[in-house]
Amino acid sequence: MLDIAHTATRKIYPVRNTLGVITVFGGAGVLISDTLDLAEMPRLRRLMSETYFGGFDMSRFDIVGSHERRPQFINAVSTAIGMPLPASHRENVTAPMAERDELMSDRKTIAQLRFLLQDDIRFYETYARC
């Protein structure tokens, strides 16, 4: 199944409509190939680093935060504005999904995604410091 998804990411398709893909987990094959296809699209491949913030001087922001470090971000904003903000943790939890678990455990696909998204990963690691 993953070999088929990998081949599809290279845009190598049969000449006629004769290829069928059967997966054991239903949506998993679709999830993997769609994820890789999306990651290859230039506007999405560099969504943060170019599409949203390309050419923008990130030092113009006083504070840049990430959800993973939300308490530190809230504290930094509270300090910057001179008033306390509630640091209660709010989280929009996505329901567990077998297809996502399968994708996340597939080291080959994750390596492909990390390669395709390396510019945005580097951007995130550089600027999501609070």
Secondary structure, 3 states (H helix, E strand, C coil): CHHHHHHHHCCCCCCCCCCCCCCCCCCHHHHHHHHHHHHHCHHHHCHHHHHHCCCCCHHHCCCCCCHHHHHHHHHHHHHHHCCCCCCCCCCCCCCCCHHHHHHHHCHHHHHHHHHHCHHHHHHHHHHCCC
